[in-house]
Amino acid sequence: MNITWIGTGKLGMPCAEAMALKGHNVHGYDPHVRIKSSHVLQFPSMSGAIQGADIVLVAVPTPHDTDYDGRGPTAHLAPKDFDYSIVKEVLAEANQYMNKNQLLVLISTVLPGTTRKQFVDLVPNTRFVYNPYLIAMGSVAWDMVNPEMVMIGTEDGSETGDAKKLVDFYKTIMENDPRYVIGTWDECECIKVFYNTWISTKIGLSNMIQDVAECQGNIDVDIVTDALAGSTMRIMGPQYMRAGMGDGGGCHPRDNIALRYMAQELDLGYDVFDSIMNAREIQAENLARKLVDLANEHNYPIYIHGKAYKPNVSYLDGSYSILVGHYCEKHGFSPTYVDPLTDDNNFPTESCVMLLAHSASTTYQYTDNKNKDELYCNIPDNSIVVDPWRKFSTDKNLKVVHYGNTRLGQRTH
């Protein structure tokens, strides 16, 4: 295929060369960087580089001010978005020379929502895909052809059309068999930045154990981190990676509360645990607001399906359902709980807003401890079911809200 790279610097050029070495005809353009290459034909103008291209990939910076790049303290600085001026300038110019037979692909890192809000209107003459890379400096060429996954974002997340064209192209250059994740522009923007933040969080938590070891004594940080790294069922595996009801039970919330005390006692100078618990409470209130808004809109009572901290148990310690109920009460609604194991058998008889707090198939997806009868009661017709696990479907006369899925046209079912 005829491929053009706009931005042939320290990321773009190694990727362009990797594609050329796989047999593709690759052109390049960069007004600021001149890296010599015997595999990539570089043009003095964008128009010349784009002419005849099947796919045009844009890899230009979205920089912060130097004060925000992390080489010095940043916690005291006001939050600030990336600078998108270079991307906007390049996209607008590329649009002048492209047509609907060509595919324009943006690689640059941006915050969720940026493509839809700031970029799409700049490129009406061509087709547009957001396709961020997971590449580390120092191994760019290898990472290009051996990625963990390939993210391809289109307007509606369709797996056909432009997404399929890009997948078919990447299959000609890959040396491994990566996952292809097809989503909307917004979803792929989200995956990219949270992938990086997940790594930062893992590093930060590991280094926190190091700080505790230094302050507490009698702790070898490697013994602790090696034990955690080998815990592939819960910590390093896919479990707990489905957003839904918040953390609960007799251990997790109370441990974080106790660790807040430890952070103060050891004078660590920071308190991640406070942030975790604060986020947990705000997330619970956000969910409660959703229930209250729906209840007010339809003049319905609120029921919470599941009172214990998880299905198939009677323990109320750390129950996220009760925490959500607390915030419902704060906003004027006293919910009714439905949970046979906690003796809450006040089943609804009229239309209501029902929060599906318990989902046994989700909670126990990695064990044999599953309750096939997901529901504790019948849900009256015309009720609104709010499902934070996004698993519930029905052919009954119910309105189902998959909380957390805000794709256009998919907010309700």
Buried (B, 14 or more C-beta within 10 A) or exposed (E): BBBBBBBBBEBBBBBBBBBBEBEBBBBBBBEEEEBEBEBBBBBEEBBBBBBEBBBBBBBBBBEBEEEBEEEEEEEEEEEEEBBBEBBBEBBEBBBEBBEEEBBBBBBBBBBBEBBBEBBBEBBEBBBBBBBBBBBEEEEBBBBBBEBEEBBBBBBEBEEEBBBBBBBEBBEEBBEEEBEBEBBBBBBBBBBBBEBEEEEEEBEEEBEBBBBBBEBEEEBEBEEBBEEBEEEEEEEEEEBEEBEBBBBBBEEBBEBBBEBBEBBEEEEBEEBBBBEBBEEBEEBBBEBBBBBBEBBEEBEBBBBBBBBBBBBEBEBBBBBBBBBBBBBBBEBEBEBBBBBEBBEBEEBBEEBBBBBBBBBBEBBBEEEEEBBEEBBBBEBBEBBBBBBBBBBBEEEEEBBBBBBEEEEEEEEEB
